[in-house]
Amino acid sequence: MSDFHDALRSAARRHGEAVAPGLTADAVVASSVDGIARGRRRRATAQAGVGALGVAVIGLAGWLVLPLAGVWESEPAGPETEVNAGPWRYSVESEADVREGEPEVILRGAGAVMCGDELDLTPGFTVHDARALDRELFLEAELTTLGDTLGTPTAEPRPLDPDNPDGIMTGWDPDSPSWRIAGGGEVRSYRVATLLMDDDTVAGVVASSAYGSGGDEDGLLMGESGAGIPRIGHCDDSLDTWSNDPGDPMDTRLIAQYWSTSETGESTLLATVVVDPNEPANSSESPSIDRESPDAVESAELRQTQPAHQAFVVPRPEPGCSPLADLRDVGHPSTDAPEYTVRLPFRNDELTGELWGDEWVLSLTGGETPWYLEHHAWLVADDVSAGIPDPHLQWHPGLQFILRQGGVDPLRGDDCADDAPIPEVDGAVFLVIDGVDWGAVDEAGADPGGDRDGYQTWVYLGEAD
Amino acid sequence: MSRPDIAEVVADVYREAGSRLAAYGYVLTGSHHGAEELVQAALVKTLVKRRRLDDHRAIEGYVRATMRTLHIDGIRRDATWRRLVPKVATPDPHEHAEHVEDHDDISRALAGLPPRVRTAVALRFYDDLTVADIAVAMRLSDGTVKKYLAEGRQRLAPVLGVSADEPERMPVVERSER
C-alpha cells in the first residue's frame, strides 16, 4: 500500500462486500418507507383537521371575547415551567412482577417503531422470553427538567457543548422537560426511547440511549441517562434541539427493551417496560445506579423485653435514599451484632401500624439526660407502604424532650425524592440512635472490637400491626 | 412516467451500490452490523423524502449524505447525554461500533477509534472532504478536526501498512466513482 486513502478504501471495500449480501431486507425497507409515508399523510390530515378546528374555536372565542375587549388584559401563554412526575421503579424479580406476551413495540432493527404506528402500551414490564426472569432487569424513571438533571441551571440558557458554542445544542432551556432514567440487567444490550403519543398513534419518536456488552456475550449492564421529549412530527429518531417546542411530556411513554444472546448467537428480545407519566409514582428514589445493596446477613433473634429494650450495635451506613431500611431489608441487625439493653421512657408503649405521623415518638421528663439525648435518630420498620421508609426524627426541647419526625437527615442523599412518610407500617420496628452507650456495651460483654467510631444503636421496639 | 415500485428501487440500490454504501458505513461505524443498520436507516430516510428518485446513482449520493448526517447526529446525541449525566455505563457498541468483528487488525483498529475520530477519518480519507468541510459537517473547529485526523492516522497507519508520517496525497480532481 502506498497511500493512506487507498489502503483504507481497499480495507473498507472488503468489509463492504462482506456486509452487502446481508442487505437483503428489501421488503422491510420498502414497508418502512410506506409506513412512514402513511404516518405522515395521516398526521398531515390530522393536523389539517386540528387547524380547521382551531380556526373554528378561535372564531367562536372571538365572538365571546369581543364584548369584553378592553376589560381583560391577557398575556400570551408561556411554556410549562415545571414538569415533575414519578419516580417509578419497575423490575423483573419474579413472575408475579410481570406480564408475559408479545412485544407491543420494537425499538430497533426491522420493524422499529415509527410515526403513524398505532400502539396499545401497558405500563410495567412485559416479558417476551422466560430467560428474562433471572436477569435482574430494572428501569427507574422520573419526569423532570433539564435544569433538574443538570443541577444548577444558569439564569440564561447556555450551550451544552463548550467546544461548539454556536451549535444546535445552544440555548437549551433549563425548564425543558426531560426523562431521567437508570436501568440495566444481565443482558447483551438494552435501549430506551421516548414516544410521543396522540391517543394510540405515535406522533414523535426519540431513540434516547443504548448500552451494550460490547460483544456477543451477555453481561451486567447498568447506566444512567436522560431522554428527550419529541415534538409532534419529530419522527426521524434524532433530537436536534432542546427548546424546539417539545410535545406535552404527559403524552409521552418511556420505553426500554432488553436483549440477550440466544444459543445460536442471535440477539433475542427479552422484555419491554413501559413507563406512563400519568401513573402514580411507585418509588421514593430518583433514578440512580449508585445505590449498592448491602450483603444479606442472618438476622438476630428479636425478643420483646420490658422495661429495657433489646439493642444492637450496627455500623452506620453510607448516606442514601433509604440506607437504614436497606440494611433492614437484608437482615440487619445480624446475629453478629453486639447486643445490649437500652431503657427508653415511652409515653406510648403500644406500637400500631400508624406510627409515622407527625407525632412525638419518645418523650423524656425534665431533668433526664440520657446518653442518646440529641443524637440523630430514625425509625425503621419491616414493611412501609410507601414514602420514606426510614424517616429521620427531630428532638424538640420543652417541658419534655420530644422526639418527632423532622430535622435534617445526615444519612439522606441529596438526590432522593422528597416524599413524606406514609403511616402504614408492619412488622418489626426499630428506633435507630446514631451512637452507642459503650458503657452498657462493655458491661454486657458485647464489644465489637476495633475502632468504636461509626456505630449506631438499633433499639427493637416491638411488632407493629 | 409511473413511479417505480419501492421494493424494486431498494433492490436496485443494494445490487448496484450496496457494497460501496456498506463499506462507507463500515468506515463510519467500525462494524458490520453498524454499517448494515446505517445503510438501511439512510435508505429509508432518503426514499421517504425522495420517492420520485428512480436513478440508483442519484439515490446512492443521497444515501451517503444521509448516512453521514445520521451518524454524526447519533454521535452528538450520545455525547450530549453522557455530558448531561456523566455516570453512564459503556455505550452500546451495537449502536456505533456494533460488535467488534474479529476479522483482522484493520477491523480492530477501526472499531477501537473513538467515534468522532473514526468519523473524521471517514470524511477525510473516504469522502475526500477538506478539513474545513469536515469541521462544518461535524460542527467542530478546524483545529479539533486536525487533531482527530492526526490521531486516526497515527492509529490506523500501522495496520494499513503505511507510514503515519507519509505526506498526505489528495486527488487534484474529483474522483469519478463518487
HADDOCK unambig.tbl for C-alpha pairs under 7 A between the chains (distance, minus, plus):
assign (segid A and resid 1 and name CA) (segid B and resid 161 and name CA) 6.19 0.50 0.50
assign (segid A and resid 1 and name CA) (segid B and resid 162 and name CA) 6.40 0.50 0.50
assign (segid A and resid 2 and name CA) (segid B and resid 162 and name CA) 6.41 0.50 0.50
assign (segid A and resid 3 and name CA) (segid B and resid 162 and name CA) 6.56 0.50 0.50
assign (segid A and resid 4 and name CA) (segid B and resid 157 and name CA) 6.96 0.50 0.50
assign (segid A and resid 4 and name CA) (segid B and resid 162 and name CA) 6.33 0.50 0.50
assign (segid A and resid 5 and name CA) (segid B and resid 125 and name CA) 5.22 0.50 0.50
assign (segid A and resid 5 and name CA) (segid B and resid 126 and name CA) 6.82 0.50 0.50
assign (segid A and resid 7 and name CA) (segid B and resid 160 and name CA) 5.75 0.50 0.50
assign (segid A and resid 8 and name CA) (segid B and resid 160 and name CA) 6.84 0.50 0.50
assign (segid A and resid 9 and name CA) (segid B and resid 126 and name CA) 6.63 0.50 0.50
assign (segid A and resid 12 and name CA) (segid B and resid 23 and name CA) 4.94 0.50 0.50
assign (segid A and resid 12 and name CA) (segid B and resid 26 and name CA) 6.68 0.50 0.50
assign (segid A and resid 12 and name CA) (segid B and resid 27 and name CA) 6.39 0.50 0.50
assign (segid A and resid 13 and name CA) (segid B and resid 20 and name CA) 6.92 0.50 0.50
assign (segid A and resid 13 and name CA) (segid B and resid 23 and name CA) 5.35 0.50 0.50
assign (segid A and resid 15 and name CA) (segid B and resid 23 and name CA) 5.98 0.50 0.50
assign (segid A and resid 16 and name CA) (segid B and resid 19 and name CA) 4.55 0.50 0.50
assign (segid A and resid 16 and name CA) (segid B and resid 20 and name CA) 6.12 0.50 0.50
assign (segid A and resid 16 and name CA) (segid B and resid 22 and name CA) 4.53 0.50 0.50
assign (segid A and resid 16 and name CA) (segid B and resid 23 and name CA) 3.72 0.50 0.50
assign (segid A and resid 16 and name CA) (segid B and resid 26 and name CA) 6.84 0.50 0.50
assign (segid A and resid 17 and name CA) (segid B and resid 19 and name CA) 4.84 0.50 0.50
assign (segid A and resid 19 and name CA) (segid B and resid 19 and name CA) 6.91 0.50 0.50
assign (segid A and resid 19 and name CA) (segid B and resid 22 and name CA) 6.09 0.50 0.50
assign (segid A and resid 19 and name CA) (segid B and resid 32 and name CA) 6.00 0.50 0.50
assign (segid A and resid 19 and name CA) (segid B and resid 36 and name CA) 6.75 0.50 0.50
assign (segid A and resid 20 and name CA) (segid B and resid 18 and name CA) 5.26 0.50 0.50
assign (segid A and resid 20 and name CA) (segid B and resid 19 and name CA) 4.78 0.50 0.50
assign (segid A and resid 20 and name CA) (segid B and resid 22 and name CA) 6.09 0.50 0.50
assign (segid A and resid 23 and name CA) (segid B and resid 14 and name CA) 6.67 0.50 0.50
assign (segid A and resid 23 and name CA) (segid B and resid 36 and name CA) 6.73 0.50 0.50
assign (segid A and resid 26 and name CA) (segid B and resid 7 and name CA) 5.64 0.50 0.50
assign (segid A and resid 26 and name CA) (segid B and resid 10 and name CA) 5.75 0.50 0.50
assign (segid A and resid 26 and name CA) (segid B and resid 11 and name CA) 5.99 0.50 0.50
assign (segid A and resid 27 and name CA) (segid B and resid 7 and name CA) 5.85 0.50 0.50
assign (segid A and resid 29 and name CA) (segid B and resid 40 and name CA) 6.85 0.50 0.50
assign (segid A and resid 29 and name CA) (segid B and resid 44 and name CA) 6.04 0.50 0.50
assign (segid A and resid 30 and name CA) (segid B and resid 6 and name CA) 5.52 0.50 0.50
assign (segid A and resid 30 and name CA) (segid B and resid 7 and name CA) 5.20 0.50 0.50
assign (segid A and resid 32 and name CA) (segid B and resid 44 and name CA) 6.72 0.50 0.50
assign (segid A and resid 33 and name CA) (segid B and resid 44 and name CA) 5.54 0.50 0.50
assign (segid A and resid 33 and name CA) (segid B and resid 47 and name CA) 6.60 0.50 0.50
assign (segid A and resid 33 and name CA) (segid B and resid 48 and name CA) 5.43 0.50 0.50
assign (segid A and resid 37 and name CA) (segid B and resid 48 and name CA) 6.42 0.50 0.50
assign (segid A and resid 150 and name CA) (segid B and resid 84 and name CA) 6.29 0.50 0.50
assign (segid A and resid 164 and name CA) (segid B and resid 139 and name CA) 6.73 0.50 0.50
assign (segid A and resid 164 and name CA) (segid B and resid 140 and name CA) 6.32 0.50 0.50
assign (segid A and resid 167 and name CA) (segid B and resid 139 and name CA) 6.63 0.50 0.50
assign (segid A and resid 189 and name CA) (segid B and resid 92 and name CA) 6.64 0.50 0.50
assign (segid A and resid 209 and name CA) (segid B and resid 78 and name CA) 6.85 0.50 0.50
assign (segid A and resid 210 and name CA) (segid B and resid 91 and name CA) 6.21 0.50 0.50
assign (segid A and resid 210 and name CA) (segid B and resid 92 and name CA) 5.17 0.50 0.50
assign (segid A and resid 211 and name CA) (segid B and resid 90 and name CA) 6.16 0.50 0.50
assign (segid A and resid 211 and name CA) (segid B and resid 91 and name CA) 4.54 0.50 0.50
assign (segid A and resid 211 and name CA) (segid B and resid 92 and name CA) 3.48 0.50 0.50
assign (segid A and resid 212 and name CA) (segid B and resid 90 and name CA) 6.89 0.50 0.50
assign (segid A and resid 212 and name CA) (segid B and resid 91 and name CA) 6.27 0.50 0.50
assign (segid A and resid 212 and name CA) (segid B and resid 92 and name CA) 3.74 0.50 0.50
assign (segid A and resid 212 and name CA) (segid B and resid 93 and name CA) 5.85 0.50 0.50
assign (segid A and resid 212 and name CA) (segid B and resid 94 and name CA) 6.40 0.50 0.50
assign (segid A and resid 213 and name CA) (segid B and resid 92 and name CA) 6.84 0.50 0.50
assign (segid A and resid 214 and name CA) (segid B and resid 92 and name CA) 6.67 0.50 0.50
assign (segid A and resid 214 and name CA) (segid B and resid 93 and name CA) 5.28 0.50 0.50
assign (segid A and resid 214 and name CA) (segid B and resid 99 and name CA) 5.65 0.50 0.50
assign (segid A and resid 215 and name CA) (segid B and resid 99 and name CA) 4.91 0.50 0.50
assign (segid A and resid 215 and name CA) (segid B and resid 100 and name CA) 6.79 0.50 0.50
assign (segid A and resid 221 and name CA) (segid B and resid 89 and name CA) 6.94 0.50 0.50
assign (segid A and resid 222 and name CA) (segid B and resid 89 and name CA) 5.73 0.50 0.50
assign (segid A and resid 223 and name CA) (segid B and resid 88 and name CA) 4.83 0.50 0.50
assign (segid A and resid 223 and name CA) (segid B and resid 89 and name CA) 4.39 0.50 0.50
assign (segid A and resid 224 and name CA) (segid B and resid 85 and name CA) 6.73 0.50 0.50
assign (segid A and resid 224 and name CA) (segid B and resid 87 and name CA) 6.13 0.50 0.50
assign (segid A and resid 224 and name CA) (segid B and resid 88 and name CA) 5.11 0.50 0.50
assign (segid A and resid 225 and name CA) (segid B and resid 81 and name CA) 6.20 0.50 0.50
assign (segid A and resid 225 and name CA) (segid B and resid 85 and name CA) 5.71 0.50 0.50
assign (segid A and resid 225 and name CA) (segid B and resid 88 and name CA) 6.49 0.50 0.50
assign (segid A and resid 226 and name CA) (segid B and resid 81 and name CA) 6.19 0.50 0.50
assign (segid A and resid 238 and name CA) (segid B and resid 73 and name CA) 6.92 0.50 0.50
